[in-house]
Amino acid sequence: MENRKTGKSKIRVLLADDHQLFREGLKRILNMEEDLEVIGECGDGIQVLEFCNDEVPDVVLMDINMPIENGVVATERMRDIFPDVKVIILSIHDDESYVFETLRKGASGYLLKDMEAESLINAIRSVVTGYAYIHPKVTGKLIQQLRRMTLLDERGVMEQDASKENGVRLNNMEDNPLTRREAEVLRLMAEGKSNKNIGEFLFISEKTVKNHVSSILQKMEVDDRTQAVINSIKNGWVTL
């Protein structure tokens, strides 16, 4: 369906969760946005595939713990059958193992169900344009798991020495466009700290932290914190 005001097609969203009340809440929130449209609801992974055979969405918001066929299996099947459909996992689990498994199966995002509506909406818009989106609470654990795996390829990770002491370090960043304060905020982002925790650590307000984060994303030309952290590792600005 086309947005009458902008003339652009709406982002078509399919909701997959076995809790009807949760789906209804999401539907109300998303349909309030002019560029989003919920086109269907499913209660398990098999229903998702059946729905997509008739009407293909742009994005599927997929719960992990569904009956009959769970979200992990459904995501893998979506990747194979409908590779152009983006899948965003909605979960109560912040364990990095869930994140890795679903991303490996083809998900473009991983969000926790307690996140704010605005962040969910931004995540949908982000993955449609080709970016990944991971909940900030999970990012730190994800980075630590990457470190334990000692594997980062040229697109996201460089090999690490397991003997290095714990902690995230800033390196010599002569080619880094960030200010000294922004670089320190970036380091704390890489540790998985929230804006509130960063503010408490640096003795600055949460609003000031948000301003620094916005500036970091703009200077690094990325759309979210995860991309900023991964790029900083790739550029050698941050060492885990």
Disulfide bonds with the S-S distance in Angstrom:
none
